[in-house]
Amino acid sequence: MDFHFAALIGAGLAAIGVIGGGIGVGYATGKTSEAIARQPEASGKIMGIFIMGIALAEATSIYGLVVALLLLFK
C-alpha cells in the first residue's frame, strides 16, 4: 500500500475525533441547561464547571483535526 493512501485513511480516522467532540459538547450543554433549570441559584458554579469541560472537549477535537491535517498535507 502506498504511503499517501495510508495517510488519507489515517486522516479520515483522525477526523472521527472531531465528531465525538461535537457530540460531547451538545450533550454537556443539554445537561447544563437541565441543571440550571433545577437549581438556578447554583448557576455560577455550574457554568464554571461547564466551561472547563467544554474546553477539554474542544481541545480533543482540535487535536484530532490537527492530526488529520498533518496527515493530509505531509
PDB file as gemmi writes it, atoms N, CA and C in Angstrom:
CRYST1    1.000    1.000    1.000  90.00  90.00  90.00 P 1                      
ATOM      1  N   MET A   1       0.842  -1.177   0.000  1.00  0.00           N  
ATOM      2  CA  MET A   1       0.000   0.000   0.000  1.00  0.00           C  
ATOM      3  C   MET A   1       0.888   1.241   0.000  1.00  0.00           C  
ATOM      4  N   ASP A   2       0.546   2.184  -0.792  1.00  0.00           N  
ATOM      5  CA  ASP A   2       1.304   3.419  -0.902  1.00  0.00           C  
ATOM      6  C   ASP A   2       1.128   4.261   0.365  1.00  0.00           C  
ATOM      7  N   PHE A   3       2.174   5.012   0.715  1.00  0.00           N  
ATOM      8  CA  PHE A   3       2.125   5.832   1.927  1.00  0.00           C  
ATOM      9  C   PHE A   3       1.042   6.897   1.845  1.00  0.00           C  
ATOM     10  N   HIS A   4       0.829   7.446   0.670  1.00  0.00           N  
ATOM     11  CA  HIS A   4      -0.180   8.501   0.513  1.00  0.00           C  
ATOM     12  C   HIS A   4      -1.584   7.984   0.835  1.00  0.00           C  
ATOM     13  N   PHE A   5      -1.899   6.785   0.358  1.00  0.00           N  
ATOM     14  CA  PHE A   5      -3.223   6.226   0.631  1.00  0.00           C  
ATOM     15  C   PHE A   5      -3.387   5.901   2.114  1.00  0.00           C  
ATOM     16  N   ALA A   6      -2.324   5.410   2.739  1.00  0.00           N  
ATOM     17  CA  ALA A   6      -2.383   5.124   4.175  1.00  0.00           C  
ATOM     18  C   ALA A   6      -2.577   6.411   4.969  1.00  0.00           C  
ATOM     19  N   ALA A   7      -1.941   7.500   4.525  1.00  0.00           N  
ATOM     20  CA  ALA A   7      -2.103   8.782   5.204  1.00  0.00           C  
ATOM     21  C   ALA A   7      -3.531   9.295   5.055  1.00  0.00           C  
ATOM     22  N   LEU A   8      -4.143   9.084   3.900  1.00  0.00           N  
ATOM     23  CA  LEU A   8      -5.531   9.506   3.705  1.00  0.00           C  
ATOM     24  C   LEU A   8      -6.491   8.727   4.600  1.00  0.00           C  
ATOM     25  N   ILE A   9      -6.253   7.442   4.747  1.00  0.00           N  
ATOM     26  CA  ILE A   9      -7.090   6.630   5.631  1.00  0.00           C  
ATOM     27  C   ILE A   9      -6.888   7.072   7.071  1.00  0.00           C  
ATOM     28  N   GLY A  10      -5.650   7.331   7.462  1.00  0.00           N  
ATOM     29  CA  GLY A  10      -5.375   7.809   8.813  1.00  0.00           C  
ATOM     30  C   GLY A  10      -6.004   9.164   9.083  1.00  0.00           C  
ATOM     31  N   ALA A  11      -6.006  10.048   8.097  1.00  0.00           N  
ATOM     32  CA  ALA A  11      -6.633  11.363   8.257  1.00  0.00           C  
ATOM     33  C   ALA A  11      -8.133  11.227   8.448  1.00  0.00           C  
ATOM     34  N   GLY A  12      -8.742  10.319   7.726  1.00  0.00           N  
ATOM     35  CA  GLY A  12     -10.173  10.087   7.900  1.00  0.00           C  
ATOM     36  C   GLY A  12     -10.496   9.539   9.280  1.00  0.00           C  
ATOM     37  N   LEU A  13      -9.668   8.638   9.762  1.00  0.00           N  
ATOM     38  CA  LEU A  13      -9.884   8.090  11.101  1.00  0.00           C  
ATOM     39  C   LEU A  13      -9.649   9.138  12.181  1.00  0.00           C  
ATOM     40  N   ALA A  14      -8.672  10.014  11.975  1.00  0.00           N  
ATOM     41  CA  ALA A  14      -8.409  11.069  12.958  1.00  0.00           C  
ATOM     42  C   ALA A  14      -9.544  12.085  12.985  1.00  0.00           C  
ATOM     43  N   ALA A  15     -10.203  12.278  11.868  1.00  0.00           N  
ATOM     44  CA  ALA A  15     -11.313  13.237  11.807  1.00  0.00           C  
ATOM     45  C   ALA A  15     -12.539  12.739  12.562  1.00  0.00           C  
ATOM     46  N   ILE A  16     -12.603  11.456  12.869  1.00  0.00           N  
ATOM     47  CA  ILE A  16     -13.724  10.929  13.653  1.00  0.00           C  
ATOM     48  C   ILE A  16     -13.728  11.551  15.048  1.00  0.00           C  
ATOM     49  N   GLY A  17     -12.561  11.895  15.571  1.00  0.00           N  
ATOM     50  CA  GLY A  17     -12.483  12.540  16.876  1.00  0.00           C  
ATOM     51  C   GLY A  17     -13.195  13.878  16.914  1.00  0.00           C  
ATOM     52  N   VAL A  18     -13.249  14.557  15.790  1.00  0.00           N  
ATOM     53  CA  VAL A  18     -13.954  15.841  15.717  1.00  0.00           C  
ATOM     54  C   VAL A  18     -15.458  15.626  15.906  1.00  0.00           C  
ATOM     55  N   ILE A  19     -15.977  14.553  15.363  1.00  0.00           N  
ATOM     56  CA  ILE A  19     -17.396  14.246  15.527  1.00  0.00           C  
ATOM     57  C   ILE A  19     -17.712  13.963  16.993  1.00  0.00           C  
ATOM     58  N   GLY A  20     -16.848  13.212  17.650  1.00  0.00           N  
ATOM     59  CA  GLY A  20     -17.054  12.905  19.062  1.00  0.00           C  
ATOM     60  C   GLY A  20     -17.055  14.141  19.939  1.00  0.00           C  
ATOM     61  N   GLY A  21     -16.199  15.092  19.618  1.00  0.00           N  
ATOM     62  CA  GLY A  21     -16.167  16.340  20.372  1.00  0.00           C  
ATOM     63  C   GLY A  21     -17.459  17.124  20.230  1.00  0.00           C  
ATOM     64  N   GLY A  22     -18.006  17.148  19.041  1.00  0.00           N  
ATOM     65  CA  GLY A  22     -19.274  17.845  18.816  1.00  0.00           C  
ATOM     66  C   GLY A  22     -20.427  17.200  19.566  1.00  0.00           C  
ATOM     67  N   ILE A  23     -20.447  15.887  19.585  1.00  0.00           N  
ATOM     68  CA  ILE A  23     -21.493  15.184  20.335  1.00  0.00           C  
ATOM     69  C   ILE A  23     -21.335  15.454  21.826  1.00  0.00           C  
ATOM     70  N   GLY A  24     -20.100  15.449  22.313  1.00  0.00           N  
ATOM     71  CA  GLY A  24     -19.856  15.705  23.730  1.00  0.00           C  
ATOM     72  C   GLY A  24     -20.263  17.106  24.156  1.00  0.00           C  
ATOM     73  N   VAL A  25     -19.979  18.089  23.326  1.00  0.00           N  
ATOM     74  CA  VAL A  25     -20.356  19.467  23.641  1.00  0.00           C  
ATOM     75  C   VAL A  25     -21.873  19.613  23.666  1.00  0.00           C  
ATOM     76  N   GLY A  26     -22.561  19.003  22.734  1.00  0.00           N  
ATOM     77  CA  GLY A  26     -24.023  19.064  22.717  1.00  0.00           C  
ATOM     78  C   GLY A  26     -24.633  18.399  23.935  1.00  0.00           C  
ATOM     79  N   TYR A  27     -24.106  17.257  24.313  1.00  0.00           N  
ATOM     80  CA  TYR A  27     -24.613  16.549  25.489  1.00  0.00           C  
ATOM     81  C   TYR A  27     -24.372  17.366  26.757  1.00  0.00           C  
ATOM     82  N   ALA A  28     -23.177  17.936  26.885  1.00  0.00           N  
ATOM     83  CA  ALA A  28     -22.857  18.738  28.065  1.00  0.00           C  
ATOM     84  C   ALA A  28     -23.728  19.984  28.146  1.00  0.00           C  
ATOM     85  N   THR A  29     -24.006  20.596  27.015  1.00  0.00           N  
ATOM     86  CA  THR A  29     -24.865  21.782  27.007  1.00  0.00           C  
ATOM     87  C   THR A  29     -26.278  21.444  27.466  1.00  0.00           C  
ATOM     88  N   GLY A  30     -26.795  20.327  27.010  1.00  0.00           N  
ATOM     89  CA  GLY A  30     -28.123  19.905  27.428  1.00  0.00           C  
ATOM     90  C   GLY A  30     -28.196  19.624  28.918  1.00  0.00           C  
ATOM     91  N   LYS A  31     -27.204  18.913  29.434  1.00  0.00           N  
ATOM     92  CA  LYS A  31     -27.195  18.600  30.863  1.00  0.00           C  
ATOM     93  C   LYS A  31     -26.984  19.850  31.718  1.00  0.00           C  
ATOM     94  N   THR A  32     -26.194  20.797  31.214  1.00  0.00           N  
ATOM     95  CA  THR A  32     -26.009  22.050  31.948  1.00  0.00           C  
ATOM     96  C   THR A  32     -27.305  22.838  32.000  1.00  0.00           C  
ATOM     97  N   SER A  33     -28.040  22.867  30.907  1.00  0.00           N  
ATOM     98  CA  SER A  33     -29.331  23.556  30.891  1.00  0.00           C  
ATOM     99  C   SER A  33     -30.307  22.925  31.882  1.00  0.00           C  
ATOM    100  N   GLU A  34     -30.316  21.590  31.948  1.00  0.00           N  
ATOM    101  CA  GLU A  34     -31.174  20.908  32.911  1.00  0.00           C  
ATOM    102  C   GLU A  34     -30.774  21.243  34.337  1.00  0.00           C  
ATOM    103  N   ALA A  35     -29.477  21.258  34.612  1.00  0.00           N  
ATOM    104  CA  ALA A  35     -29.002  21.524  35.969  1.00  0.00           C  
ATOM    105  C   ALA A  35     -29.341  22.947  36.403  1.00  0.00           C  
ATOM    106  N   ILE A  36     -29.189  23.899  35.504  1.00  0.00           N  
ATOM    107  CA  ILE A  36     -29.513  25.292  35.846  1.00  0.00           C  
ATOM    108  C   ILE A  36     -31.024  25.457  36.020  1.00  0.00           C  
ATOM    109  N   ALA A  37     -31.819  24.729  35.237  1.00  0.00           N  
ATOM    110  CA  ALA A  37     -33.270  24.807  35.390  1.00  0.00           C  
ATOM    111  C   ALA A  37     -33.713  24.247  36.743  1.00  0.00           C  
ATOM    112  N   ARG A  38     -33.005  23.235  37.226  1.00  0.00           N  
ATOM    113  CA  ARG A  38     -33.372  22.644  38.512  1.00  0.00           C  
ATOM    114  C   ARG A  38     -32.894  23.481  39.690  1.00  0.00           C  
ATOM    115  N   GLN A  39     -31.691  24.065  39.579  1.00  0.00           N  
ATOM    116  CA  GLN A  39     -31.129  24.866  40.672  1.00  0.00           C  
ATOM    117  C   GLN A  39     -30.553  26.160  40.129  1.00  0.00           C  
ATOM    118  N   PRO A  40     -31.381  27.152  39.894  1.00  0.00           N  
ATOM    119  CA  PRO A  40     -30.898  28.409  39.333  1.00  0.00           C  
ATOM    120  C   PRO A  40     -29.898  29.133  40.234  1.00  0.00           C  
ATOM    121  N   GLU A  41     -29.981  28.922  41.533  1.00  0.00           N  
ATOM    122  CA  GLU A  41     -29.060  29.608  42.451  1.00  0.00           C  
ATOM    123  C   GLU A  41     -27.630  29.088  42.327  1.00  0.00           C  
ATOM    124  N   ALA A  42     -27.450  27.921  41.768  1.00  0.00           N  
ATOM    125  CA  ALA A  42     -26.109  27.351  41.607  1.00  0.00           C  
ATOM    126  C   ALA A  42     -25.579  27.544  40.189  1.00  0.00           C  
ATOM    127  N   SER A  43     -26.167  28.445  39.420  1.00  0.00           N  
ATOM    128  CA  SER A  43     -25.791  28.580  38.010  1.00  0.00           C  
ATOM    129  C   SER A  43     -24.343  29.032  37.823  1.00  0.00           C  
ATOM    130  N   GLY A  44     -23.835  29.877  38.724  1.00  0.00           N  
ATOM    131  CA  GLY A  44     -22.444  30.322  38.582  1.00  0.00           C  
ATOM    132  C   GLY A  44     -21.460  29.178  38.705  1.00  0.00           C  
ATOM    133  N   LYS A  45     -21.666  28.322  39.673  1.00  0.00           N  
ATOM    134  CA  LYS A  45     -20.787  27.169  39.881  1.00  0.00           C  
ATOM    135  C   LYS A  45     -20.915  26.166  38.731  1.00  0.00           C  
ATOM    136  N   ILE A  46     -22.161  25.958  38.297  1.00  0.00           N  
ATOM    137  CA  ILE A  46     -22.400  25.016  37.202  1.00  0.00           C  
ATOM    138  C   ILE A  46     -21.740  25.511  35.920  1.00  0.00           C  
ATOM    139  N   MET A  47     -21.851  26.810  35.639  1.00  0.00           N  
ATOM    140  CA  MET A  47     -21.267  27.352  34.412  1.00  0.00           C  
ATOM    141  C   MET A  47     -19.750  27.266  34.413  1.00  0.00           C  
ATOM    142  N   GLY A  48     -19.133  27.450  35.587  1.00  0.00           N  
ATOM    143  CA  GLY A  48     -17.674  27.335  35.656  1.00  0.00           C  
ATOM    144  C   GLY A  48     -17.200  25.937  35.296  1.00  0.00           C  
ATOM    145  N   ILE A  49     -17.865  24.933  35.841  1.00  0.00           N  
ATOM    146  CA  ILE A  49     -17.517  23.544  35.538  1.00  0.00           C  
ATOM    147  C   ILE A  49     -17.829  23.232  34.081  1.00  0.00           C  
ATOM    148  N   PHE A  50     -18.934  23.770  33.583  1.00  0.00           N  
ATOM    149  CA  PHE A  50     -19.327  23.551  32.185  1.00  0.00           C  
ATOM    150  C   PHE A  50     -18.276  24.095  31.221  1.00  0.00           C  
ATOM    151  N   ILE A  51     -17.776  25.288  31.483  1.00  0.00           N  
ATOM    152  CA  ILE A  51     -16.796  25.902  30.585  1.00  0.00           C  
ATOM    153  C   ILE A  51     -15.489  25.115  30.588  1.00  0.00           C  
ATOM    154  N   MET A  52     -15.087  24.612  31.760  1.00  0.00           N  
ATOM    155  CA  MET A  52     -13.871  23.782  31.808  1.00  0.00           C  
ATOM    156  C   MET A  52     -14.057  22.497  31.005  1.00  0.00           C  
ATOM    157  N   GLY A  53     -15.222  21.878  31.125  1.00  0.00           N  
ATOM    158  CA  GLY A  53     -15.499  20.655  30.375  1.00  0.00           C  
ATOM    159  C   GLY A  53     -15.550  20.883  28.883  1.00  0.00           C  
ATOM    160  N   ILE A  54     -16.155  21.989  28.487  1.00  0.00           N  
ATOM    161  CA  ILE A  54     -16.225  22.323  27.054  1.00  0.00           C  
ATOM    162  C   ILE A  54     -14.822  22.560  26.490  1.00  0.00           C  
ATOM    163  N   ALA A  55     -13.978  23.230  27.266  1.00  0.00           N  
ATOM    164  CA  ALA A  55     -12.611  23.486  26.807  1.00  0.00           C  
ATOM    165  C   ALA A  55     -11.866  22.178  26.576  1.00  0.00           C  
ATOM    166  N   LEU A  56     -12.031  21.222  27.464  1.00  0.00           N  
ATOM    167  CA  LEU A  56     -11.366  19.928  27.284  1.00  0.00           C  
ATOM    168  C   LEU A  56     -11.922  19.161  26.089  1.00  0.00           C  
ATOM    169  N   ALA A  57     -13.230  19.201  25.904  1.00  0.00           N  
ATOM    170  CA  ALA A  57     -13.837  18.510  24.764  1.00  0.00           C  
ATOM    171  C   ALA A  57     -13.392  19.131  23.444  1.00  0.00           C  
ATOM    172  N   GLU A  58     -13.347  20.444  23.399  1.00  0.00           N  
ATOM    173  CA  GLU A  58     -12.903  21.114  22.179  1.00  0.00           C  
ATOM    174  C   GLU A  58     -11.419  20.886  21.917  1.00  0.00           C  
ATOM    175  N   ALA A  59     -10.632  20.789  22.969  1.00  0.00           N  
ATOM    176  CA  ALA A  59      -9.193  20.545  22.790  1.00  0.00           C  
ATOM    177  C   ALA A  59      -8.957  19.198  22.125  1.00  0.00           C  
ATOM    178  N   THR A  60      -9.691  18.174  22.538  1.00  0.00           N  
ATOM    179  CA  THR A  60      -9.516  16.866  21.908  1.00  0.00           C  
ATOM    180  C   THR A  60      -9.958  16.899  20.446  1.00  0.00           C  
ATOM    181  N   SER A  61     -10.995  17.657  20.142  1.00  0.00           N  
ATOM    182  CA  SER A  61     -11.423  17.794  18.742  1.00  0.00           C  
ATOM    183  C   SER A  61     -10.366  18.494  17.911  1.00  0.00           C  
ATOM    184  N   ILE A  62      -9.769  19.516  18.472  1.00  0.00           N  
ATOM    185  CA  ILE A  62      -8.735  20.250  17.744  1.00  0.00           C  
ATOM    186  C   ILE A  62      -7.512  19.372  17.518  1.00  0.00           C  
ATOM    187  N   TYR A  63      -7.154  18.544  18.499  1.00  0.00           N  
ATOM    188  CA  TYR A  63      -6.018  17.626  18.311  1.00  0.00           C  
ATOM    189  C   TYR A  63      -6.301  16.660  17.167  1.00  0.00           C  
ATOM    190  N   GLY A  64      -7.516  16.132  17.108  1.00  0.00           N  
ATOM    191  CA  GLY A  64      -7.869  15.240  16.010  1.00  0.00           C  
ATOM    192  C   GLY A  64      -7.816  15.938  14.671  1.00  0.00           C  
ATOM    193  N   LEU A  65      -8.273  17.177  14.621  1.00  0.00           N  
ATOM    194  CA  LEU A  65      -8.236  17.950  13.380  1.00  0.00           C  
ATOM    195  C   LEU A  65      -6.805  18.236  12.947  1.00  0.00           C  
ATOM    196  N   VAL A  66      -5.952  18.574  13.897  1.00  0.00           N  
ATOM    197  CA  VAL A  66      -4.552  18.868  13.574  1.00  0.00           C  
ATOM    198  C   VAL A  66      -3.854  17.611  13.035  1.00  0.00           C  
ATOM    199  N   VAL A  67      -4.107  16.477  13.659  1.00  0.00           N  
ATOM    200  CA  VAL A  67      -3.510  15.226  13.173  1.00  0.00           C  
ATOM    201  C   VAL A  67      -4.002  14.917  11.764  1.00  0.00           C  
ATOM    202  N   ALA A  68      -5.298  15.103  11.526  1.00  0.00           N  
ATOM    203  CA  ALA A  68      -5.836  14.849  10.197  1.00  0.00           C  
ATOM    204  C   ALA A  68      -5.206  15.780   9.154  1.00  0.00           C  
ATOM    205  N   LEU A  69      -5.066  17.038   9.488  1.00  0.00           N  
ATOM    206  CA  LEU A  69      -4.459  17.983   8.530  1.00  0.00           C  
ATOM    207  C   LEU A  69      -2.981  17.681   8.300  1.00  0.00           C  
ATOM    208  N   LEU A  70      -2.288  17.292   9.356  1.00  0.00           N  
ATOM    209  CA  LEU A  70      -0.880  16.929   9.185  1.00  0.00           C  
ATOM    210  C   LEU A  70      -0.725  15.717   8.271  1.00  0.00           C  
ATOM    211  N   LEU A  71      -1.617  14.760   8.401  1.00  0.00           N  
ATOM    212  CA  LEU A  71      -1.537  13.588   7.538  1.00  0.00           C  
ATOM    213  C   LEU A  71      -1.937  13.912   6.105  1.00  0.00           C  
ATOM    214  N   LEU A  72      -2.862  14.841   5.925  1.00  0.00           N  
ATOM    215  CA  LEU A  72      -3.287  15.191   4.575  1.00  0.00           C  
ATOM    216  C   LEU A  72      -2.213  15.935   3.796  1.00  0.00           C  
ATOM    217  N   PHE A  73      -1.537  16.843   4.487  1.00  0.00           N  
ATOM    218  CA  PHE A  73      -0.587  17.715   3.783  1.00  0.00           C  
ATOM    219  C   PHE A  73       0.870  17.330   4.007  1.00  0.00           C  
ATOM    220  N   LYS A  74       1.128  16.105   4.388  1.00  0.00           N  
ATOM    221  CA  LYS A  74       2.512  15.642   4.580  1.00  0.00           C  
ATOM    222  C   LYS A  74       3.100  15.233   3.260  1.00  0.00           C  
TER     223      LYS A  74                                                      
END                                                                             
